[in-house]
Amino acid sequence: MQMDFSRVVNAYLAMRAKREQIKKAYDAEDTEIKAQMAKVEGVLLRHLNETGSESTRTAVGTFFRQEEIKPSVQDWSALYDFIREEDAFDALERRVKTQFVKEYMESNDGALPPGVSVHREYKVRVRRAD
């Protein structure tokens, strides 16, 4: 029995379109809820700031202030010099950019950078006919 791959691809494309539709609806609703939550968080933080409180307990839950930091690097060479001098390589996250490895392999007859291995996995991709 010969499989009708046109039907299989058509079903796949329909499922993908449905997932995109569901995701778009979810993303829109999620964005709206996040915006509403940000407004409520602003009200709660304003209360804590105005009262000088670190937290407030209610019958249904407690809200509190928590500091978050978001570092950004202004001078990578200065930071890298510091990391190297202090042997503080744990300051960096351990991963290598896929694009860097691909480009290195293309430029070096498929050879990998020292200390790097790759896991290869084949995926099926489906394109809609034009």
PADREN-335256 format. One record per atom (N, C-alpha, C, O): y, z, x; residue in one letter; atom name. Coordinates in Angstrom, 3 decimals, m for minus. Last residue first. Example, Ala and Ser with C-alpha at 12.3 -4.5 7.8 and 13.67 -1.06 7.14 Angstrom:
2
+----------+----------+----------+------+------+
!       yy !       zz !       xx ! rest ! atom !
+----------+----------+----------+------+------+
!   m2.250 !    7.080 !   12.850 !    S !    N !
!   m1.060 !    7.140 !   13.670 !    S !   CA !
!    0.030 !    7.870 !   12.900 !    S !    C !
!    1.138 !    8.039 !   13.409 !    S !    O !
!   m5.690 !    7.800 !   13.190 !    A !    N !
!   m4.500 !    7.800 !   12.300 !    A !   CA !
!   m3.300 !    7.800 !   13.200 !    A !    C !
!   m3.319 !    8.465 !   14.236 !    A !    O !
+----------+----------+----------+------+------+
//
This chain:
130
+----------+----------+----------+------+------+
!       yy !       zz !       xx ! rest ! atom !
+----------+----------+----------+------+------+
!   27.072 !   m2.439 !    4.262 !    D !    N !
!   28.488 !   m2.786 !    3.973 !    D !   CA !
!   28.624 !   m3.759 !    2.846 !    D !    C !
!   29.739 !   m4.141 !    2.491 !    D !    O !
!   24.722 !    0.153 !    3.682 !    A !    N !
!   24.996 !   m1.263 !    3.908 !    A !   CA !
!   26.435 !   m1.558 !    3.520 !    A !    C !
!   26.955 !   m0.990 !    2.560 !    A !    O !
!   24.920 !    3.313 !    5.289 !    R !    N !
!   25.026 !    2.548 !    4.043 !    R !   CA !
!   25.313 !    1.092 !    4.411 !    R !    C !
!   26.064 !    0.827 !    5.349 !    R !    O !
!   22.607 !    4.569 !    7.614 !    R !    N !
!   23.920 !    3.996 !    7.333 !    R !   CA !
!   23.858 !    3.211 !    6.038 !    R !    C !
!   22.872 !    2.539 !    5.739 !    R !    O !
!   20.981 !    7.378 !    8.802 !    V !    N !
!   20.982 !    6.342 !    7.790 !    V !   CA !
!   22.412 !    5.893 !    7.556 !    V !    C !
!   23.309 !    6.705 !    7.331 !    V !    O !
!   18.941 !    8.615 !   11.428 !    R !    N !
!   20.276 !    8.455 !   10.865 !    R !   CA !
!   20.215 !    7.300 !    9.870 !    R !    C !
!   19.469 !    6.344 !   10.081 !    R !    O !
!   16.643 !   10.887 !   12.578 !    V !    N !
!   16.836 !    9.665 !   11.814 !    V !   CA !
!   18.244 !    9.687 !   11.257 !    V !    C !
!   18.675 !   10.683 !   10.676 !    V !    O !
!   16.444 !   12.069 !   15.889 !    K !    N !
!   16.835 !   12.283 !   14.508 !    K !   CA !
!   16.926 !   10.922 !   13.828 !    K !    C !
!   17.256 !    9.924 !   14.467 !    K !    O !
!   14.691 !   13.384 !   18.615 !    Y !    N !
!   15.077 !   12.217 !   17.849 !    Y !   CA !
!   15.366 !   12.613 !   16.411 !    Y !    C !
!   14.629 !   13.387 !   15.800 !    Y !    O !
!   15.687 !   15.296 !   21.295 !    E !    N !
!   15.115 !   15.327 !   19.960 !    E !   CA !
!   15.590 !   14.080 !   19.241 !    E !    C !
!   16.779 !   13.764 !   19.266 !    E !    O !
!   15.548 !   16.914 !   24.376 !    R !    N !
!   15.744 !   15.665 !   23.636 !    R !   CA !
!   15.002 !   15.758 !   22.308 !    R !    C !
!   13.868 !   16.228 !   22.224 !    R !    O !
!   17.234 !   19.153 !   26.258 !    H !    N !
!   16.183 !   19.052 !   25.251 !    H !   CA !
!   16.492 !   17.792 !   24.460 !    H !    C !
!   17.595 !   17.639 !   23.936 !    H !    O !
!   17.929 !   19.304 !   29.714 !    V !    N !
!   18.282 !   18.872 !   28.364 !    V !   CA !
!   17.036 !   18.874 !   27.493 !    V !    C !
!   15.927 !   18.622 !   27.964 !    V !    O !
!   19.228 !   21.433 !   32.269 !    S !    N !
!   18.129 !   20.692 !   31.652 !    S !   CA !
!   18.592 !   20.284 !   30.267 !    S !    C !
!   19.535 !   20.857 !   29.720 !    S !    O !
!   20.894 !   22.160 !   35.287 !    V !    N !
!   20.988 !   21.796 !   33.872 !    V !   CA !
!   19.703 !   21.110 !   33.443 !    V !    C !
!   19.154 !   20.293 !   34.183 !    V !    O !
!   20.974 !   22.582 !   38.004 !    G !    N !
!   20.804 !   23.739 !   37.141 !    G !   CA !
!   20.825 !   23.438 !   35.661 !    G !    C !
!   20.780 !   24.360 !   34.847 !    G !    O !
!   23.079 !   19.832 !   38.775 !    P !    N !
!   22.217 !   20.924 !   39.250 !    P !   CA !
!   22.178 !   22.079 !   38.252 !    P !    C !
!   23.209 !   22.499 !   37.726 !    P !    O !
!   23.091 !   17.260 !   36.233 !    P !    N !
!   23.796 !   18.151 !   37.160 !    P !   CA !
!   22.869 !   19.281 !   37.596 !    P !    C !
!   21.959 !   19.648 !   36.852 !    P !    O !
!   20.484 !   14.743 !   36.218 !    L !    N !
!   21.203 !   15.855 !   35.600 !    L !   CA !
!   21.999 !   16.621 !   36.645 !    L !    C !
!   21.628 !   16.634 !   37.819 !    L !    O !
!   20.284 !   11.158 !   36.269 !    A !    N !
!   20.107 !   12.468 !   36.911 !    A !   CA !
!   20.964 !   13.510 !   36.200 !    A !    C !
!   22.023 !   13.201 !   35.654 !    A !    O !
!   20.838 !    8.669 !   35.248 !    G !    N !
!   20.040 !    9.569 !   34.434 !    G !   CA !
!   19.807 !   10.944 !   35.036 !    G !    C !
!   19.204 !   11.806 !   34.398 !    G !    O !
!   22.547 !    7.500 !   37.195 !    D !    N !
!   21.215 !    6.945 !   36.924 !    D !   CA !
!   20.301 !    7.921 !   36.193 !    D !    C !
!   19.109 !    7.991 !   36.491 !    D !    O !
!   25.073 !    8.705 !   36.992 !    N !    N !
!   24.156 !    9.084 !   38.064 !    N !   CA !
!   22.715 !    8.678 !   37.762 !    N !    C !
!   21.779 !    9.427 !   38.042 !    N !    O !
!   26.588 !    8.155 !   34.779 !    S !    N !
!   27.154 !    7.805 !   36.077 !    S !   CA !
!   26.187 !    8.027 !   37.235 !    S !    C !
!   26.454 !    7.582 !   38.350 !    S !    O !
!   25.029 !    9.207 !   32.742 !    E !    N !
!   25.330 !    7.770 !   32.745 !    E !   CA !
!   25.822 !    7.316 !   34.108 !    E !    C !
!   25.506 !    6.210 !   34.546 !    E !    O !
!   25.103 !   11.927 !   33.430 !    M !    N !
!   23.834 !   11.204 !   33.466 !    M !   CA !
!   24.065 !    9.692 !   33.518 !    M !    C !
!   23.378 !    8.980 !   34.251 !    M !    O !
!   27.809 !   12.448 !   32.968 !    Y !    N !
!   27.247 !   12.645 !   34.300 !    Y !   CA !
!   25.956 !   11.840 !   34.440 !    Y !    C !
!   25.744 !   11.159 !   35.443 !    Y !    O !
!   27.978 !   11.984 !   30.203 !    E !    N !
!   28.738 !   11.144 !   31.128 !    E !   CA !
!   28.202 !   11.259 !   32.551 !    E !    C !
!   28.148 !   10.260 !   33.269 !    E !    O !
!   26.261 !   14.041 !   29.270 !    K !    N !
!   25.994 !   12.636 !   28.959 !    K !   CA !
!   26.693 !   11.716 !   29.959 !    K !    C !
!   26.085 !   10.789 !   30.495 !    K !    O !
!   27.633 !   16.316 !   30.241 !    V !    N !
!   26.276 !   16.021 !   30.718 !    V !   CA !
!   25.934 !   14.559 !   30.458 !    V !    C !
!   25.374 !   13.896 !   31.332 !    V !    O !
!   30.039 !   16.124 !   28.775 !    F !    N !
!   30.064 !   16.128 !   30.239 !    F !   CA !
!   28.699 !   15.731 !   30.789 !    F !    C !
!   28.611 !   14.905 !   31.698 !    F !    O !
!   29.070 !   16.360 !   26.156 !    Q !    N !
!   29.712 !   15.112 !   26.571 !    Q !   CA !
!   29.775 !   15.012 !   28.097 !    Q !    C !
!   29.585 !   13.930 !   28.653 !    Q !    O !
!   28.160 !   19.002 !   26.105 !    T !    N !
!   27.212 !   17.905 !   25.959 !    T !   CA !
!   27.804 !   16.602 !   26.472 !    T !    C !
!   27.123 !   15.828 !   27.146 !    T !    O !
!   29.307 !   21.479 !   28.278 !    K !    N !
!   29.660 !   20.488 !   27.269 !    K !   CA !
!   28.659 !   19.337 !   27.270 !    K !    C !
!   28.354 !   18.771 !   28.320 !    K !    O !
!   27.443 !   24.437 !   28.580 !    V !    N !
!   27.981 !   23.251 !   29.221 !    V !   CA !
!   28.244 !   22.223 !   28.123 !    V !    C !
!   27.485 !   22.121 !   27.160 !    V !    O !
!   27.901 !   27.947 !   28.470 !    R !    N !
!   27.414 !   26.702 !   27.891 !    R !   CA !
!   28.079 !   25.555 !   28.617 !    R !    C !
!   29.155 !   25.705 !   29.195 !    R !    O !
!   28.733 !   31.012 !   28.387 !    R !    N !
!   27.761 !   30.213 !   29.126 !    R !   CA !
!   27.246 !   29.049 !   28.304 !    R !    C !
!   26.282 !   29.168 !   27.548 !    R !    O !
!   32.107 !   31.964 !   28.646 !    E !    N !
!   30.927 !   31.776 !   27.822 !    E !   CA !
!   30.010 !   30.789 !   28.513 !    E !    C !
!   30.468 !   29.841 !   29.150 !    E !    O !
!   33.420 !   34.156 !   31.178 !    L !    N !
!   33.303 !   32.839 !   30.555 !    L !   CA !
!   32.066 !   32.803 !   29.671 !    L !    C !
!   31.096 !   33.521 !   29.914 !    L !    O !
!   33.144 !   36.538 !   32.321 !    A !    N !
!   34.334 !   36.358 !   31.488 !    A !   CA !
!   34.280 !   35.028 !   30.732 !    A !    C !
!   35.014 !   34.819 !   29.766 !    A !    O !
!   31.120 !   36.460 !   34.062 !    D !    N !
!   30.762 !   36.873 !   32.708 !    D !   CA !
!   31.970 !   36.808 !   31.772 !    D !    C !
!   31.830 !   37.002 !   30.565 !    D !    O !
!   32.273 !   36.020 !   36.488 !    F !    N !
!   31.870 !   34.843 !   35.716 !    F !   CA !
!   31.401 !   35.192 !   34.306 !    F !    C !
!   31.297 !   34.312 !   33.452 !    F !    O !
!   33.672 !   37.509 !   38.420 !    A !    N !
!   33.720 !   37.897 !   37.006 !    A !   CA !
!   33.330 !   36.718 !   36.111 !    A !    C !
!   33.982 !   36.455 !   35.101 !    A !    O !
!   34.276 !   37.788 !   41.130 !    D !    N !
!   32.903 !   37.552 !   40.701 !    D !   CA !
!   32.740 !   37.965 !   39.231 !    D !    C !
!   31.800 !   38.669 !   38.863 !    D !    O !
!   36.849 !   37.793 !   41.881 !    E !    N !
!   36.333 !   39.058 !   41.355 !    E !   CA !
!   34.865 !   38.969 !   40.945 !    E !    C !
!   34.282 !   39.945 !   40.473 !    E !    O !
!   37.177 !   35.117 !   42.642 !    E !    N !
!   37.452 !   36.196 !   43.603 !    E !   CA !
!   36.835 !   37.518 !   43.167 !    E !    C !
!   36.350 !   38.280 !   44.003 !    E !    O !
!   36.534 !   33.783 !   40.216 !    R !    N !
!   35.742 !   33.545 !   41.427 !    R !   CA !
!   35.921 !   34.692 !   42.423 !    R !    C !
!   34.944 !   35.187 !   42.985 !    R !    O !
!   38.529 !   34.757 !   38.517 !    I !    N !
!   37.117 !   34.944 !   38.166 !    I !   CA !
!   36.239 !   34.786 !   39.403 !    I !    C !
!   35.310 !   35.565 !   39.613 !    I !    O !
!   40.843 !   33.859 !   39.885 !    F !    N !
!   40.612 !   35.283 !   39.660 !    F !   CA !
!   39.127 !   35.564 !   39.400 !    F !    C !
!   38.545 !   36.480 !   39.981 !    F !    O !
!   40.456 !   31.078 !   39.667 !    D !    N !
!   40.557 !   31.720 !   40.994 !    D !   CA !
!   40.262 !   33.215 !   40.879 !    D !    C !
!   39.515 !   33.768 !   41.686 !    D !    O !
!   40.560 !   30.838 !   36.880 !    Y !    N !
!   39.319 !   30.544 !   37.568 !    Y !   CA !
!   39.308 !   31.138 !   38.977 !    Y !    C !
!   38.282 !   31.642 !   39.434 !    Y !    O !
!   43.237 !   31.548 !   36.386 !    L !    N !
!   42.149 !   32.345 !   35.824 !    L !   CA !
!   40.856 !   32.097 !   36.585 !    L !    C !
!   40.131 !   33.040 !   36.902 !    L !    O !
!   44.530 !   29.488 !   37.774 !    A !    N !
!   44.772 !   30.889 !   38.151 !    A !   CA !
!   43.647 !   31.773 !   37.627 !    A !    C !
!   43.158 !   32.647 !   38.342 !    A !    O !
!   43.588 !   27.278 !   36.340 !    S !    N !
!   43.279 !   27.399 !   37.768 !    S !   CA !
!   43.502 !   28.825 !   38.249 !    S !    C !
!   42.723 !   29.321 !   39.063 !    S !    O !
!   44.557 !   27.720 !   33.728 !    W !    N !
!   43.126 !   27.748 !   33.995 !    W !   CA !
!   42.815 !   27.918 !   35.468 !    W !    C !
!   41.875 !   28.630 !   35.820 !    W !    O !
!   46.978 !   29.256 !   32.283 !    D !    N !
!   46.807 !   28.652 !   33.605 !    D !   CA !
!   45.332 !   28.769 !   34.004 !    D !    C !
!   44.909 !   29.789 !   34.548 !    D !    O !
!   46.729 !   30.239 !   29.742 !    Q !    N !
!   47.929 !   29.471 !   30.053 !    Q !   CA !
!   47.780 !   28.714 !   31.370 !    Q !    C !
!   48.382 !   27.656 !   31.554 !    Q !    O !
!   44.311 !   30.768 !   27.363 !    V !    N !
!   44.550 !   30.625 !   28.799 !    V !   CA !
!   45.761 !   29.732 !   29.009 !    V !    C !
!   45.809 !   28.606 !   28.514 !    V !    O !
!   44.217 !   33.307 !   24.916 !    S !    N !
!   44.355 !   31.888 !   25.241 !    S !   CA !
!   44.750 !   31.801 !   26.707 !    S !    C !
!   45.448 !   32.674 !   27.222 !    S !    O !
!   42.548 !   35.695 !   22.819 !    P !    N !
!   43.084 !   35.250 !   24.100 !    P !   CA !
!   43.224 !   33.733 !   24.179 !    P !    C !
!   42.447 !   32.986 !   23.584 !    P !    O !
!   43.133 !   37.507 !   20.313 !    K !    N !
!   42.711 !   36.116 !   20.436 !    K !   CA !
!   43.301 !   35.576 !   21.731 !    K !    C !
!   44.419 !   35.060 !   21.744 !    K !    O !
!   42.145 !   40.613 !   18.939 !    I !    N !
!   42.883 !   39.852 !   19.943 !    I !   CA !
!   42.286 !   38.456 !   20.022 !    I !    C !
!   41.087 !   38.261 !   19.822 !    I !    O !
!   42.705 !   42.757 !   16.224 !    E !    N !
!   41.930 !   41.662 !   16.784 !    E !   CA !
!   42.772 !   41.008 !   17.855 !    E !    C !
!   43.984 !   40.864 !   17.696 !    E !    O !
!   42.635 !   46.000 !   14.877 !    E !    N !
!   43.280 !   45.044 !   15.770 !    E !   CA !
!   42.282 !   43.995 !   16.241 !    E !    C !
!   41.153 !   44.318 !   16.611 !    E !    O !
!   42.541 !   46.936 !   11.594 !    Q !    N !
!   41.722 !   46.747 !   12.785 !    Q !   CA !
!   42.387 !   45.674 !   13.627 !    Q !    C !
!   42.668 !   44.576 !   13.148 !    Q !    O !
!   43.115 !   49.144 !    8.911 !    R !    N !
!   43.652 !   48.209 !    9.906 !    R !   CA !
!   42.692 !   48.128 !   11.075 !    R !    C !
!   42.107 !   49.128 !   11.490 !    R !    O !
!   41.283 !   49.269 !    5.788 !    F !    N !
!   41.783 !   49.827 !    7.041 !    F !   CA !
!   42.312 !   48.719 !    7.943 !    F !    C !
!   42.007 !   47.540 !    7.769 !    F !    O !
!   40.090 !   50.412 !    2.651 !    F !    N !
!   40.665 !   49.341 !    3.464 !    F !   CA !
!   41.339 !   49.972 !    4.668 !    F !    C !
!   41.897 !   51.066 !    4.582 !    F !    O !
!   37.192 !   51.266 !    0.806 !    T !    N !
!   38.221 !   51.678 !    1.755 !    T !   CA !
!   38.774 !   50.440 !    2.450 !    T !    C !
!   38.024 !   49.529 !    2.798 !    T !    O !
!   36.267 !   51.446 !   m2.707 !    G !    N !
!   36.128 !   51.032 !   m1.314 !    G !   CA !
!   37.309 !   51.478 !   m0.486 !    G !    C !
!   38.297 !   51.999 !   m1.005 !    G !    O !
!   36.598 !   52.521 !   m5.196 !    V !    N !
!   35.680 !   51.386 !   m5.062 !    V !   CA !
!   35.488 !   50.912 !   m3.621 !    V !    C !
!   34.635 !   50.065 !   m3.355 !    V !    O !
!   38.402 !   54.575 !   m5.017 !    A !    N !
!   37.128 !   54.858 !   m5.686 !    A !   CA !
!   36.118 !   53.734 !   m5.462 !    A !    C !
!   34.911 !   53.967 !   m5.530 !    A !    O !
!   39.724 !   54.303 !   m1.659 !    T !    N !
!   39.841 !   54.218 !   m3.116 !    T !   CA !
!   38.474 !   54.521 !   m3.712 !    T !    C !
!   37.499 !   54.703 !   m2.982 !    T !    O !
!   41.428 !   55.160 !    1.273 !    R !    N !
!   40.172 !   55.192 !    0.518 !    R !   CA !
!   40.499 !   55.107 !   m0.967 !    R !    C !
!   41.425 !   55.753 !   m1.458 !    R !    O !
!   42.994 !   53.580 !    3.898 !    T !    N !
!   43.183 !   54.167 !    2.580 !    T !   CA !
!   41.866 !   54.047 !    1.831 !    T !    C !
!   41.268 !   52.973 !    1.764 !    T !    O !
!   44.061 !   53.852 !    7.324 !    S !    N !
!   43.118 !   53.464 !    6.285 !    S !   CA !
!   43.510 !   54.133 !    4.982 !    S !    C !
!   44.252 !   55.115 !    4.961 !    S !    O !
!   46.241 !   54.414 !    8.827 !    E !    N !
!   45.245 !   53.541 !    9.442 !    E !   CA !
!   44.245 !   53.054 !    8.403 !    E !    C !
!   43.647 !   51.989 !    8.558 !    E !    O !
!   49.649 !   54.514 !    7.687 !    S !    N !
!   48.235 !   54.891 !    7.587 !    S !   CA !
!   47.365 !   53.908 !    8.357 !    S !    C !
!   47.706 !   52.735 !    8.517 !    S !    O !
!   52.297 !   54.099 !    7.289 !    G !    N !
!   51.877 !   54.565 !    8.609 !    G !   CA !
!   50.419 !   54.990 !    8.638 !    G !    C !
!   50.005 !   55.743 !    9.520 !    G !    O !
!   53.180 !   52.967 !    5.015 !    T !    N !
!   52.829 !   54.390 !    4.928 !    T !   CA !
!   52.418 !   54.976 !    6.279 !    T !    C !
!   52.216 !   56.183 !    6.408 !    T !    O !
!   53.647 !   50.354 !    5.813 !    E !    N !
!   54.751 !   51.118 !    5.216 !    E !   CA !
!   54.459 !   52.614 !    5.175 !    E !    C !
!   55.371 !   53.434 !    5.285 !    E !    O !
!   51.078 !   49.575 !    6.723 !    N !    N !
!   52.225 !   49.599 !    7.638 !    N !   CA !
!   53.354 !   50.472 !    7.100 !    N !    C !
!   53.951 !   51.245 !    7.849 !    N !    O !
!   49.579 !   49.759 !    4.357 !    L !    N !
!   49.223 !   50.577 !    5.519 !    L !   CA !
!   50.390 !   50.682 !    6.494 !    L !    C !
!   50.660 !   51.758 !    7.029 !    L !    O !
!   50.963 !   47.866 !    2.759 !    H !    N !
!   50.862 !   49.262 !    2.337 !    H !   CA !
!   50.562 !   50.161 !    3.540 !    H !    C !
!   51.205 !   51.195 !    3.725 !    H !    O !
!   50.499 !   45.549 !    4.256 !    R !    N !
!   51.876 !   46.015 !    4.061 !    R !   CA !
!   51.878 !   47.485 !    3.649 !    R !    C !
!   52.699 !   48.264 !    4.132 !    R !    O !
!   47.741 !   45.335 !    3.926 !    L !    N !
!   48.291 !   45.615 !    5.251 !    L !   CA !
!   49.728 !   46.119 !    5.152 !    L !    C !
!   50.122 !   47.020 !    5.892 !    L !    O !
!   47.623 !   44.739 !    1.157 !    L !    N !
!   46.987 !   45.944 !    1.686 !    L !   CA !
!   47.543 !   46.319 !    3.060 !    L !    C !
!   47.790 !   47.495 !    3.326 !    L !    O !
!   49.025 !   42.307 !    1.062 !    V !    N !
!   49.483 !   43.449 !    0.256 !    V !   CA !
!   48.923 !   44.748 !    0.831 !    V !    C !
!   49.645 !   45.734 !    0.978 !    V !    O !
!   47.383 !   40.752 !    2.742 !    G !    N !
!   48.790 !   40.993 !    3.080 !    G !   CA !
!   49.354 !   42.185 !    2.337 !    G !    C !
!   50.083 !   42.991 !    2.915 !    G !    O !
!   45.041 !   40.680 !    1.272 !    E !    N !
!   45.039 !   41.352 !    2.572 !    E !   CA !
!   46.470 !   41.668 !    3.021 !    E !    C !
!   46.729 !   42.720 !    3.605 !    E !    O !
!   45.965 !   39.084 !   m0.832 !    V !    N !
!   45.575 !   40.473 !   m1.098 !    V !   CA !
!   45.572 !   41.263 !    0.208 !    V !    C !
!   46.051 !   42.397 !    0.246 !    V !    O !
!   46.366 !   36.685 !    0.566 !    K !    N !
!   47.486 !   37.330 !   m0.126 !    K !   CA !
!   47.184 !   38.805 !   m0.380 !    K !    C !
!   48.037 !   39.668 !   m0.171 !    K !    O !
!   43.767 !   36.163 !    1.419 !    A !    N !
!   44.811 !   36.382 !    2.428 !    A !   CA !
!   46.027 !   37.058 !    1.796 !    A !    C !
!   46.652 !   37.914 !    2.423 !    A !    O !
!   42.497 !   35.684 !   m1.018 !    M !    N !
!   42.126 !   36.874 !   m0.244 !    M !   CA !
!   43.199 !   37.194 !    0.799 !    M !    C !
!   43.506 !   38.362 !    1.037 !    M !    O !
!   43.683 !   33.241 !   m1.683 !    Q !    N !
!   43.896 !   34.404 !   m2.541 !    Q !   CA !
!   43.590 !   35.697 !   m1.791 !    Q !    C !
!   44.321 !   36.681 !   m1.906 !    Q !    O !
!   42.644 !   31.681 !    0.394 !    A !    N !
!   44.101 !   31.835 !    0.261 !    A !   CA !
!   44.427 !   33.054 !   m0.603 !    A !    C !
!   45.344 !   33.813 !   m0.288 !    A !    O !
!   39.914 !   31.828 !   m0.175 !    K !    N !
!   40.418 !   32.362 !    1.101 !    K !   CA !
!   41.929 !   32.596 !    1.030 !    K !    C !
!   42.432 !   33.594 !    1.547 !    K !    O !
!   39.884 !   30.456 !   m2.632 !    I !    N !
!   39.533 !   31.886 !   m2.596 !    I !   CA !
!   40.043 !   32.529 !   m1.307 !    I !    C !
!   40.548 !   33.651 !   m1.335 !    I !    O !
!   40.601 !   27.883 !   m1.735 !    E !    N !
!   41.431 !   28.593 !   m2.711 !    E !   CA !
!   41.144 !   30.095 !   m2.679 !    E !    C !
!   42.070 !   30.906 !   m2.697 !    E !    O !
!   38.450 !   27.308 !   m0.040 !    T !    N !
!   39.823 !   27.324 !    0.487 !    T !   CA !
!   40.745 !   28.096 !   m0.441 !    T !    C !
!   41.580 !   28.877 !    0.017 !    T !    O !
!   36.354 !   27.330 !   m1.894 !    D !    N !
!   36.379 !   28.316 !   m0.819 !    D !   CA !
!   37.778 !   28.432 !   m0.226 !    D !    C !
!   38.241 !   29.536 !    0.060 !    D !    O !
!   36.980 !   25.068 !   m3.435 !    E !    N !
!   36.975 !   26.392 !   m4.060 !    E !   CA !
!   37.071 !   27.491 !   m3.010 !    E !    C !
!   37.785 !   28.475 !   m3.204 !    E !    O !
!   36.720 !   23.093 !   m1.433 !    A !    N !
!   37.966 !   23.242 !   m2.188 !    A !   CA !
!   38.057 !   24.628 !   m2.811 !    A !    C !
!   39.095 !   25.285 !   m2.724 !    A !    O !
!   34.061 !   23.446 !   m0.595 !    D !    N !
!   35.165 !   23.630 !    0.353 !    D !   CA !
!   36.492 !   23.842 !   m0.364 !    D !    C !
!   37.298 !   24.675 !    0.051 !    D !    O !
!   32.659 !   22.806 !   m2.990 !    Y !    N !
!   32.572 !   24.144 !   m2.398 !    Y !   CA !
!   33.759 !   24.405 !   m1.484 !    Y !    C !
!   34.397 !   25.455 !   m1.575 !    Y !    O !
!   33.358 !   20.105 !   m3.234 !    A !    N !
!   33.717 !   21.048 !   m4.295 !    A !   CA !
!   33.688 !   22.475 !   m3.763 !    A !    C !
!   34.587 !   23.266 !   m4.050 !    A !    O !
!   32.222 !   19.156 !   m0.847 !    K !    N !
!   33.657 !   18.976 !   m1.093 !    K !   CA !
!   34.139 !   19.955 !   m2.166 !    K !    C !
!   35.200 !   20.563 !   m2.025 !    K !    O !
!   29.534 !   19.771 !   m1.266 !    K !    N !
!   30.260 !   20.405 !   m0.170 !    K !   CA !
!   31.764 !   20.304 !   m0.384 !    K !    C !
!   32.496 !   21.260 !   m0.131 !    K !    O !
!   28.919 !   18.087 !   m3.425 !    I !    N !
!   28.786 !   19.539 !   m3.576 !    I !   CA !
!   29.600 !   20.260 !   m2.513 !    I !    C !
!   30.280 !   21.243 !   m2.809 !    I !    O !
!   29.374 !   15.595 !   m2.187 !    Q !    N !
!   30.109 !   15.973 !   m3.395 !    Q !   CA !
!   30.087 !   17.495 !   m3.579 !    Q !    C !
!   31.118 !   18.109 !   m3.855 !    Q !    O !
!   27.497 !   15.677 !   m0.133 !    E !    N !
!   28.920 !   15.560 !    0.192 !    E !   CA !
!   29.782 !   15.987 !   m0.984 !    E !    C !
!   30.798 !   16.659 !   m0.806 !    E !    O !
!   25.141 !   15.774 !   m1.663 !    R !    N !
!   25.478 !   16.895 !   m0.777 !    R !   CA !
!   26.964 !   16.871 !   m0.423 !    R !    C !
!   27.618 !   17.913 !   m0.413 !    R !    O !
!   25.313 !   13.249 !   m2.860 !    K !    N !
!   25.348 !   14.454 !   m3.696 !    K !   CA !
!   25.714 !   15.675 !   m2.864 !    K !    C !
!   26.501 !   16.516 !   m3.300 !    K !    O !
!   25.048 !   11.610 !   m0.612 !    A !    N !
!   26.282 !   11.547 !   m1.403 !    A !   CA !
!   26.431 !   12.789 !   m2.276 !    A !    C !
!   27.530 !   13.324 !   m2.422 !    A !    O !
!   22.433 !   12.298 !    0.115 !    R !    N !
!   23.538 !   12.591 !    1.029 !    R !   CA !
!   24.871 !   12.582 !    0.280 !    R !    C !
!   25.722 !   13.442 !    0.509 !    R !    O !
!   21.033 !   11.317 !   m2.095 !    M !    N !
!   21.003 !   12.755 !   m1.781 !    M !   CA !
!   22.164 !   13.130 !   m0.874 !    M !    C !
!   22.805 !   14.163 !   m1.072 !    M !    O !
!   21.602 !    8.585 !   m1.851 !    A !    N !
!   22.024 !    9.305 !   m3.056 !    A !   CA !
!   22.045 !   10.809 !   m2.810 !    A !    C !
!   22.960 !   11.501 !   m3.256 !    A !    O !
!   20.373 !    8.035 !    0.607 !    L !    N !
!   21.828 !    7.871 !    0.469 !    L !   CA !
!   22.351 !    8.605 !   m0.760 !    L !    C !
!   23.434 !    9.189 !   m0.714 !    L !    O !
!   17.694 !    8.507 !   m0.142 !    Y !    N !
!   18.329 !    9.302 !    0.915 !    Y !   CA !
!   19.849 !    9.242 !    0.790 !    Y !    C !
!   20.528 !   10.266 !    0.859 !    Y !    O !
!   17.332 !    6.480 !   m2.009 !    A !    N !
!   17.206 !    7.886 !   m2.422 !    A !   CA !
!   17.893 !    8.795 !   m1.408 !    A !    C !
!   18.589 !    9.740 !   m1.780 !    A !    O !
!   17.655 !    4.258 !   m0.317 !    N !    N !
!   18.552 !    4.446 !   m1.452 !    N !   CA !
!   18.518 !    5.895 !   m1.942 !    N !    C !
!   19.560 !    6.470 !   m2.254 !    N !    O !
!   15.477 !    4.620 !    1.383 !    V !    N !
!   16.835 !    4.705 !    1.926 !    V !   CA !
!   17.837 !    4.928 !    0.812 !    V !    C !
!   18.775 !    5.708 !    0.973 !    V !    O !
!   13.422 !    4.222 !   m0.523 !    V !    N !
!   13.499 !    5.474 !    0.238 !    V !   CA !
!   14.912 !    5.666 !    0.785 !    V !    C !
!   15.482 !    6.751 !    0.666 !    V !    O !
!   13.923 !    1.629 !   m1.396 !    R !    N !
!   13.977 !    2.738 !   m2.355 !    R !   CA !
!   14.125 !    4.076 !   m1.639 !    R !    C !
!   14.860 !    4.954 !   m2.091 !    R !    O !
!   13.524 !    0.283 !    1.004 !    S !    N !
!   14.823 !    0.179 !    0.329 !    S !   CA !
!   14.988 !    1.314 !   m0.674 !    S !    C !
!   16.068 !    1.893 !   m0.789 !    S !    O !
!   10.864 !    0.675 !    1.574 !    F !    N !
!   11.856 !    1.461 !    2.318 !    F !   CA !
!   13.253 !    1.339 !    1.729 !    F !    C !
!   14.085 !    2.220 !    1.942 !    F !    O !
!    8.160 !    0.873 !   m0.089 !    D !    N !
!    9.435 !    0.201 !   m0.324 !    D !   CA !
!   10.540 !    1.033 !    0.327 !    D !    C !
!   11.078 !    1.961 !   m0.276 !    D !    O !
!    5.079 !    0.607 !    1.631 !    M !    N !
!    6.152 !    1.466 !    1.131 !    M !   CA !
!    7.429 !    0.649 !    0.987 !    M !    C !
!    7.744 !   m0.174 !    1.847 !    M !    O !
!    2.114 !   m0.931 !    0.653 !    Q !    N !
!    3.355 !   m1.072 !    1.425 !    Q !   CA !
!    4.437 !   m0.200 !    0.799 !    Q !    C !
!    4.680 !   m0.260 !   m0.406 !    Q !    O !
!   m1.191 !    0.000 !    0.856 !    M !    N !
!    0.000 !    0.000 !    0.000 !    M !   CA !
!    1.238 !    0.000 !    0.890 !    M !    C !
!    1.377 !    0.844 !    1.775 !    M !    O !
+----------+----------+----------+------+------+
//
